[in-house]
Amino acid sequence: MTWPGEPVIYEIGTLPWLAGLSERFGRPVTLGDVPGEVWDEIAAPGLDAVWLMGVWERSPIGLTIARAVWDVPSGYTIGDVTASPYCVRRYQADKRFGGHRGLATARAELRRRGLKLILDYVPNHVAPDHPAITAYPDWFVQGDSTEPGVWFESNGRIFAYARDPYFPPWPDVAQLNAFDPGLREATVATLTWIGEQCDGIRVDMAMLVTNEIFERTWGTWAGPAPATEFWPTILERVRTVHPELMLIAEAYWDTEWTLQQQGFDFCYDKRLYDRLLHEDASALRKHLTADRGYQERLLRFLENHDEERAATAVPAGRGRAAAIAIATLPGATLWHDGQFEGRRTRLPLHLGRRLDEPTDPELTAFHHRLLAAAARLRGGEWSLLETGGHRDILAWTWRRGTSRHVVALNFGAHRAQARIPLRWPGLSGRTWNLTDLLTGEVYPRDGDILARDGLYVDLPPWSAHLLSV
């Protein structure tokens, strides 16, 4: 199966998901024996891939550290605390989840339903008990300090705890040295190995190992920066083995363009996320005027395991309008397990199960209609449209062959009207039926008026038309 141009991805936290299934079916459930009805439930029309987040073997030391330093929230016990899925001891599927065979079975079940599989890779750090600490110590940032919480001792050497430039070190992971040539070779081998087991890889905090950011973070502790960047050669070599492998970069600090140029297919669009939550339609419009080649390699989201639940962060009408935006723009779309149902409680990575929450059936139905509608309209040539200067209305169109679709979105708290010019040949001289793919309503429109005056829309607050013309 080849990847579509605008893939739609569904993220699942593997450990809490399997814990919930085990409770639901009254038996231990692994990736190798998930009931078929569950895979059927996941395979909603409009999805292209499932990201099973956190399948790799977690660290026993990471578990000890987590239980020592993390507060246990109300409703949980210390037994619910687990090592972080990004405290990786080995890139082998965790035996608790069914191991390598269970992962292969899950991939086969997804493929049977037309879905691809995405897995994680963490380039910046590993667990402090990763075998490489002993076998390949030069892969790590080392020093001579004994400052607690910043450095730790292992086998007579002093290693750095991992961090980024803006926050204190993470207490459960060891810092890899992105400048070390041996580590770069190992990265090629590990990504190639992961690529044998999936169709795409989501790379955690991919910008941390670019030369400029890594040097700024670690200075002389990392040694001199090499002449070449970390990612370009590594990704090129991985693609010689897996040419169809999709590579997604978690990217922040306006590094999206850089990482696209270094070889990633898609990069997180965190700036759009922030604007959808906190800014107005004019900020969104400005964001969407960027180069089309850049736009189509962004991954749009309203929720993932690092962010607050969308139902809490961007509730009610604004949340639905934002969902319509990310679902119908060019690029990839990321949805998160529980987002469709309106879950409101973000699950920290150090907890292995979710608490029960009421679901919102109407919100679930909305998301499934949106998934199906977006699958019909996206593809081909995308264009941002004028909206007669109205500050709250956004509009764009998709054209593919004779197929034409228009999205008109009121991203504001008040009713709004606008005329949207449609610069399409052949509009005049006939009547057009405009079908809203979300509601099924049909609007007959005179082609002469559409050609001369544009498409008139009158939209309630936070609402939209997804029109098939």
N, C-alpha and C positions, 0 to 999 in steps of 0.2 A: 504494500500500500504506500503510495506517495503522499507527502504532506500537502494539504491545501494551502493556498496563498494566505488565507486569514484563519489560522487554526484556532479552535476553541478548546480550552484546557480546563479540566476539573481537578482541583487539588484535594487529596484525601490524606489526613494524618493517619499513617498505617496503624500505629499502636492503639490509640483510642478507638479507632474504627473497628479493629478486630476485637477489642474488649467489649464494645457495644454489641457486636454480632454474637460473641460468646454468651453474653447475658440474654440476648434475644432468643437464641436457639437452645439454650440450656446445655451447651457443651463447648469445649475449647474449639475455636475456629482459627485456622491458619490460612495463609494465602493459597495453600494447595487444596483447601476444601470449603471455600466460600460457596454457599448454595447458589445455584444458577439463578434463582429468582432475585438474588441481591445484585448480581452482575446485570440482570435485565433492568432492575430499578435504576442503576447508575447510567445505563446506556440510553440517556434521553436523546430524542432527536435534536440535532444541532450541535452535539458534542463530537469532538474529533480525537481527544486524548484524555487519559487519566494520569495525573502525577501522583504516584504513591510516595509521599514524603516520609522519609525516615525508615527505610527498609534495612539499612546496614547495621552490622553488629555494633552494639553500644558498649561503652567501657565500664567495667566493674568499678574502677577508681572514680570514673565520672559519676556513677551512682552514689558512691560513698560521699563524694564532695557535694552532690546535689542535696542529699539528705542532711548534710551538716550545715549548709549555708542558706537553703531556700526555705522560706516560711511556708507552712502548710495552710492553704486557704480553708475557709469554713466549708464544711461538707466533705472534706477529704481526710485521709489518714496518712501517716508517714509511708505506709505501704503503697500508696498511690503515686509517690514521688519516684521518678525514673531518671536515668541519665538522659541528657539531651540527645536528640537524633543527630545533632551536629557535633557531638563528642564521639567521633567514629574511631573504633579500635581497629577494625578491618573492613575493607570493601567486599564483604561477603554477606549475603542475605542472612539476617538474624535467624538462628535456629528456632527461636520462639515463634517466628512468623512462618515457619515451614522451610527455611533454608533455601538453597539454590533451586531445588526441585519445586518447592512451593511457589517461588517467584516466577519460574518458567510456566507453571500451570496458570497463574494469574494472567500472565502476558497472553497465553493462548486463549483464555476465556475472553479477554478484552478484544483480541484480534478477531475472534469468532463473531463478535458484535460490531465489528468495523471500527474499533477504537485502538489507538496507539498507546504505548506506555512510556512515561517519562520518569526518570530517577534523578537523584541528587549527586552532586560532587562538591566537596569543600576544599578549595585550593589553598586556603590560608592557614589551616591548622588541623591537627588530629588530636586524639586523646593522649594524655600523658603516659599511658601504658601501651601505645601503639608499638608494634615490633620494631619499627624503624628507629625509635629512640635509642635502642641498643645496637641495632645492625648498621644504621646509617646516620650517626649523630650529626654529620656535616650538613644534613638536609635541614637543620634547625638553626634558629637564631640562638647563639650562645654568648655568655658573658662571664664576668667575674664578680658580679654583685650578689649580695645575699639579702637584698631588700625583700621582705616577705610580701606575698601577693603579686609580685612583679616577676620574680625569678624562682626557680625550684631546682633542686639537686636530684640527679639520677645517674647512677653508675659513675660517680666521681666527676661529673660535668655539671655545669650550671646552664639551664635552659630558660628561655623566656616564656612566660605565659602569653597567649595570643591576645591581640587587641587591634582596634582601629585607631586612627589618629585623634579621635575626639572623646573617647571614653576610657575608663580604667580597664585594666586587663580582665579577661574572662578567667575565672579560677579553675576551670575544668579542662582547658585545652592548651596544647603546646604550639608555639609559633614556628611554622615552617619558614625557611629562608628562600624567598622567591628568586634571589640572585644566584643561588647555588646551581651549577649545571647538572649535578646529579639529581637534584630535586626536579628539575625541568624534565629530565629523561623519565623519571618515575611518574610524572604527571601524564606524559604521553601514554605510558604503559597502563596506568590506572584508568584513564578515560577510554582507552581502547577496550579494556576489559569490561568496563561498565557498558560501553556501546554494544557489546555482544549480547547483552541481556535486555535491551530496551530500544526504543525508537527515538528518544530524545533525552538530553541531559540538561537539568537546570543547575547552573553553577552558582553557588552561594557567594555573595559579596565579591563578585568577579573583579571589581575595580581595585580591591586592596592589594593585588599583586602586580598592578601596572608599575612601571619603574618609578614614575614621579611620586605616586602615593606611597609606595613601599619605602622609598628612600626618605621621604618626609616623616614616615612613621618610625623608622628604625635607625636612621642615620648611620653612624660608623659601625654599629653593632652588626649590620648586615653585610659589611664590606662594600667595595665599589660596585656601582651599578654596571651591569653588562651593556654592551653596545646594542643589543637587540632587546625588544620588548618580550614580555612573558608569553602572551597569547598567540601572536600570529603564526609562528612556526609550529607551536604545539598543536593548534587547531588544524592547520594544514596537514600535518602528519596523521592526525586522527582521521581526517576525512579521506585520506588515501585508502584507509581500511574500511571506513563506514561512510561512504559518500552521501547517504540519505539521512544521516544522523542530524537531528535538529539540536542546536546549541543555544540555550537561553541564559542570558546574564542577568542576575540580580545586580542592579546598578543604581547608584545614588550619586549625589553631588555633581550633577550635570556631566556625568561621564558616558552617557548613552551613545553619543556620536562616536566618541573614541573607541568604545568597545565594539560598535558596529563595524568600524573601519578595521579593527583587529580580528574580525572573523566571526563574530556572533550573529546568529540569524535574527534574534529578538533580544531586546533589552527592556527591563522594567520602565514603565512611564510613571515614575513617582510624582513628577511635577503635575501631570494631569490629575492624578489621585488627589493631591493637595488642593488643586483648584476646584475640583468637583465638590470637595468637602467645605471649602472655606471662601471661595471667590465667586464672582458672578459670570454671566454669559459673555461679557466683553473679554474677560481674561481667557475663557475657553476659546473664543473666536481667535484671539491672538495666538494662542497655542497651536491652533489647527491651521494656521497659515504657514507653518514650517514646510520645508521641502517634502514632496510626496515620497521620495525614496527613503527619507528619514522616518516619516510617519508610518510607512507600511512595515517597518522593522521594529516597532514598539509593541510592548505587551501591556495592554490596558487592564486595570483591575480596580475593584472597590474594596476588596478584602483578600487577605491571605493569612498565613499563620503568624506573621509579624505585626499585623495591623488589628485595630479594634474591629469588632463585628460591624458590618455595614448597617444592620438594623439599629445599632446604638450610635455609630459615628455619623451616619447620614440617613436619618429615619424618614418615614412617611413619604410625602410627595416628592421631595427633593431626592430621596434615595431611589425612587423609581425612575425619575428623569435621568439621574446619573447612570443607572443601570442601562437605560436605553442608549445613552451616549456610548458607553464602552462596548456595548454589544454591536453597534452599527458603524463604528469608525473603522478605518483601515488598520491593519496590524493584527496581532494575536489578542485573544481575550482570555482572561483567567477568572474562573469562578472557584469558590471555596466550599468545601463540604459544610452543610448547615446554612449557607447563605440563602439558598432558595427558600428554606423553611422559616427564615427569620430568627435564627438563633442570635441571642444577644450577649452571651458570655464568651469572651475570648479565652481559649484554653492555653495556659502557659506550656511551653515545650517540655517542662520537667514534670508534667502530670500525664499519667497513662490512661485516664478514663475521663469521660464527660459526665456531668450531672444531667439529669433529665430536665428538659425544658419544653414548654408548650410550643407547638408549631403553628404557623399561620397558613391555613390551607389556601386562602385567597392569594397570598403573596407567592406561595408555591406555584399556583396555577398561572399567575402573571409571568413568573420567570420562565416557565416552560413554554408559554405562548411566545415570549420574547426570543427564546432560543430558536424556536422553529421559524419565526419571522426573520430573524437575522440571517439564518442559514439560507433563506430564499433570496434576500436582497443583496447580500455582500458578494463581491466578486466583480472583476472587470475594472473599469475606470471610475475612480472616486473623485468628486469635486466638491469643494466648499462653495456654497451659494450665498449671494447677497440676500439680505432680508429687509430691504427698504429702510435701513437705518434703525430699525427697532432694536433697542438695546438688549431685550431679553430673549428674542427668538433667534435660534440657530437653525441652519438648514444645510443639508448636503445631499448629493445624488450619487447613485451607482448606475453605471451603464455597462451592459454586457450583451453584444450583438443587438438584437431587437428588444431586449429586456431593459426596462427603465424603472428605477425606484427613487422615491424622494422621502427623506426623513426631515420633518419639521418639528422642532422641539422648543417648547417654552420653558427656558431654564430661569424661571422667575416666580415670585410669589403672587403675581397679579395677572389677571386675564390680559391677553395681548393679541393684536392683529397685525398682519403684515401681508404684503404682496411679494412673492418670491419669483424672480425672473427665471424662466426655463429656456435656456439657449439651445433648444433642440430643433433640428430641421424636421419638417413634415408635421408640425402640430396643427396647422390650419386646415380648415376644410372638412372637419369631421368632429364627432363627439367622442370624448374619451371617458372611460370608466376608471376611476381611481379607487382602488380597493385597499382599505386599511388592514394590514396583515395582523394587527393586534386585536381588532374588534370584529373584522369581517364586514364592516359597513362599506357600502359602495356609493361613490359620489360621482354622478355624471357631470362632465364639464365640457363646455364649448371650446373646441380647439383654437378658434380665432381669438377668443378672449385670453386663453392661456398664452398664445404666441405674442399678443399685443401687450397685455397688462400683467401677465404672470399668474401664478397660482395664489389665490387669496386663502389665507388660513386665519381662523379665529380659535385660539387655544386657551383653555382654562389654565390656572397655575400648575406648573410642573407636569404638563401633559405633552403628548406628542401624537403625530400621525406618522405611521410607517406605510407609505403608499406605493402600491404596485400600479404603474400607469399602463 
